Amino acid sequence: MPSLRAVFTLLFLGFFSGCSSQPEAPPEPPVPFERYSAETFFDTTTYWGSSISADDQRVLITSDESGVFNVYEIDVSDGRSQQLTFSESDAYMALSWFPFDDRFLFTADQGGNELNHLYVMAEDGSVTDLTPGEELKASFWGWSDDRQSFFVATNERDSSSFDLYRYDTSEYSREMVFENTDSLSIEAISPSGEYVAATESLSNANNELYLFHRGQKHHISYHEGNVQFGAYTFSPDSSTLYYSTNQHGEFVQSWMYDIENKAHHVDHFADWDISSVAFSQHGQFKIVSINEDASTSVTIRDTRSDTLIDTSTFPSGELFGFNASSNGEYFVFYADSDTSPANLYHLDVATGSITQLTTSLPEAIAPDNLVSSEVVRFESFDGLQVPALLYRPIEASSTAPAPTVIWIHGGPGGQSRTGYSETIQHLVNHGYGVLAINNRGSSGYGKTFYHLDDLRHGEDDLQDVVYAKYYLQGLDWTDDERVGVIGGSYGGYLTMAAMAFTDEFAVGVNIFGVTNWVRTLESIPPWWASFRESLYAELGDPAVDGERLRAISPLFHADQVQRPVLVVQGANDPRVLQVESDEMVAAIRQNGVPVEYVLFPDEGHGFRKKENRIRASEAYLEFLNKYL
C-alpha cells in the first residue's frame, strides 16, 4: 500500500494538473515575528506515558493541562480527553490500566521529595495506597504474562535496597519474589516472574550483570577490564534476556542471553548507543531506539513477518513511547521536535494512517516564530571536538548581534538532546542565542568521551565551557562581550564553577546546582546506595578525596565570584539540598555582588507545577535582561 505521503503527493499533482490554466496563488505572507511571554510558552500542554485500556479504545496518559500533572484518558477514535485525577499540588503520574477492567495505577511523591508511592484508583473513584509507610520509595515493574498480577519494587525493608514483590490484582495481596540483600540495581523482571536481572556497580566504568532464578544467583557477565552492562528487557516468553554492554566497542550494543542454553548472541549494534529494546505485549512488535548524535532513531520490526514497519511517513523529530494495542491493530506513540512539543499519535498498522490525538502547542504561538537547533562541534583546549546544539534567534545578525548563554545539562553524564524546551525557546524568542553543550563526560558519544572527566570535574569539563564561549565569539551574529552561562543540577555546579574559577562570563544562572561536593556526596539519598561506588569513582570519595572536592566546590571560593548570579532552588530537593543554595547566595552577597534567589517551597529537583515553571522562566529572562 502506498504511503500517506505518496498519496498526498499524487492528489496534489492531480489537482494542480487539472487547474493548470488558473493563475498561480500568491505566496503566503511571512508570519510576523512576535515575542511571547513565559506564560504563553508554558501554556503548552505536556503529555507523558501511555497505557492502552482493556477494550483497546482509550489511552491512559499524564498531562499538566490543569496546571499540575494529573491522569487523563484519551479516546483513540477522536482524541477526546477526560481527567481522571484532580490533584492540585503533587504530581500524579499515570502508570497503567489494569488488563481486564478500568482500574488504573499511578504514582506520586510529596512536594518533589522523590519518595514515590504506588496507588490504584478503583472504578468507583476510590484510591488505595499499595505501598503505605514513611520514608519509602516504590516503583512499578510491569505485569505478569497471565496479567493476573503485577510487580512492584520498594525499599521498605532496607532504605538502601529495593526488593521486588508480586501483587495480586484482586485483593492486592503480595509476595516477595526477589530479596535484594546485596543492594543491587534491579534492571528487568521476566513476564513469568521467574527471572530477575540485576547489576552490581564496581565503578562508573565497570559492573557485573546477574540473573536470578527463583532466588538463585547466576553471574552472566564474565569479562576483563572495565565493561558496563545493563538489561533492556526479557522476551515475552521469558526465554531470553536482552541486555546492553559496551564490551565490544565504544558504543552500547544490544545482546541476547539464551537462558536455557546459557549462550550469548549479538542482537543490535550501530555506531551510536542502543538506547532501548522493547516488545509489544504479545511480542509481535520489537522496537529499538538509537541515540544518534543527540537525536533518536527508531526501528519497529513485526516479528511474525520479520519485516520493518515503514516510519518514513511518521512525524519528523523524536519518536518515543511506543505502545501497541492488545489486538496488534494499532500503535500509539509520541513525536516532538525543537519547534513542536510532544504529541500523542495513533498509527493504524494495516493502513499506515497516522492520526494526531493531542495538540500541545498553544494556538497563540506561531511555529515559524520558534527556532530549530543546529548540531555543531567546537574545539576545546586540548583539541577535543565537543558537540553542541546551537539555537540562533530569528532577529540576530552581524548588524544586530545577540547576547548568548551557554546551556549546561545535568548529570554528570547527561546529554543535551534535540526536542522541545519551553525555557530555551522563551530565551531565544527574546533574543538570546543558546549553545547547549555536551561537554566531556556527557553520554551518547562513546565510553572514552564519557570517562574523560572522571575525577577531573570542575577542571577539564569547565574548560569545555570556556571554549564554548570562544566558539560563540567566532560567530558573526553574536555579541562577544555578552556571554552568560546557565545550567541545572550538575550544570548548575559548572555554572557556579565558571563564575568562581574563571572571569570569562558576564552572568550565571544556577538552577539547583551543587556548590559543596563534600556535603552532597555525604548526603546521598539512601535509595542511591547501588550507585554510590559509581559516584565515588567518578567524583571522589569525600572520606578520601575531601581536599580535592573542597578545591572544586564553588562555596569555598565564593569570594572569587565577582559578577551577577541568579540561583533557583526547590526546598524539597533530596539531591541538592536547599542549604547548598542558601549558603552560596549568602556568601556571594558578602562580596557585594548582585545575587538574586528564587526558592520554591513546594518543589524538589526539578519543577513540576506549571506556575512555578513560568515563574522560573520569567526569573531567568528578567535577570538576563537586567545584567546581560
Secondary structure as GFF3:
##gff-version 3
##sequence-region A 1 628
A	DSSP	alpha_helix	4	18	.	.	.	ID=ss1
A	DSSP	alpha_helix	38	41	.	.	.	ID=ss2
A	DSSP	beta_strand	47	52	.	.	.	ID=ss3
A	DSSP	beta_strand	58	63	.	.	.	ID=ss4
A	DSSP	beta_strand	70	75	.	.	.	ID=ss5
A	DSSP	beta_strand	81	83	.	.	.	ID=ss6
A	DSSP	beta_strand	93	97	.	.	.	ID=ss7
A	DSSP	beta_strand	104	108	.	.	.	ID=ss8
A	DSSP	beta_strand	117	121	.	.	.	ID=ss9
A	DSSP	beta_strand	127	129	.	.	.	ID=ss10
A	DSSP	beta_strand	138	143	.	.	.	ID=ss11
A	DSSP	beta_strand	149	158	.	.	.	ID=ss12
A	DSSP	beta_strand	161	168	.	.	.	ID=ss13
A	DSSP	beta_strand	174	178	.	.	.	ID=ss14
A	DSSP	beta_strand	185	189	.	.	.	ID=ss15
A	DSSP	beta_strand	195	201	.	.	.	ID=ss16
A	DSSP	beta_strand	207	213	.	.	.	ID=ss17
A	DSSP	beta_strand	216	219	.	.	.	ID=ss18
A	DSSP	beta_strand	229	234	.	.	.	ID=ss19
A	DSSP	beta_strand	240	245	.	.	.	ID=ss20
A	DSSP	beta_strand	253	258	.	.	.	ID=ss21
A	DSSP	beta_strand	263	268	.	.	.	ID=ss22
A	DSSP	beta_strand	273	279	.	.	.	ID=ss23
A	DSSP	beta_strand	285	292	.	.	.	ID=ss24
A	DSSP	beta_strand	295	302	.	.	.	ID=ss25
A	DSSP	beta_strand	307	308	.	.	.	ID=ss26
A	DSSP	beta_strand	318	324	.	.	.	ID=ss27
A	DSSP	beta_strand	330	337	.	.	.	ID=ss28
A	DSSP	beta_strand	340	348	.	.	.	ID=ss29
A	DSSP	beta_strand	354	356	.	.	.	ID=ss30
A	DSSP	three_ten_helix	367	369	.	.	.	ID=ss31
A	DSSP	beta_strand	374	379	.	.	.	ID=ss32
A	DSSP	beta_strand	385	391	.	.	.	ID=ss33
A	DSSP	beta_strand	402	408	.	.	.	ID=ss34
A	DSSP	alpha_helix	422	429	.	.	.	ID=ss35
A	DSSP	beta_strand	433	437	.	.	.	ID=ss36
A	DSSP	alpha_helix	447	450	.	.	.	ID=ss37
A	DSSP	three_ten_helix	451	453	.	.	.	ID=ss38
A	DSSP	alpha_helix	460	473	.	.	.	ID=ss39
A	DSSP	beta_strand	478	488	.	.	.	ID=ss40
A	DSSP	alpha_helix	490	501	.	.	.	ID=ss41
A	DSSP	beta_strand	508	511	.	.	.	ID=ss42
A	DSSP	alpha_helix	517	522	.	.	.	ID=ss43
A	DSSP	three_ten_helix	526	531	.	.	.	ID=ss44
A	DSSP	alpha_helix	532	539	.	.	.	ID=ss45
A	DSSP	alpha_helix	546	551	.	.	.	ID=ss46
A	DSSP	three_ten_helix	554	560	.	.	.	ID=ss47
A	DSSP	beta_strand	565	570	.	.	.	ID=ss48
A	DSSP	alpha_helix	578	589	.	.	.	ID=ss49
A	DSSP	beta_strand	595	600	.	.	.	ID=ss50
A	DSSP	alpha_helix	610	627	.	.	.	ID=ss51
###
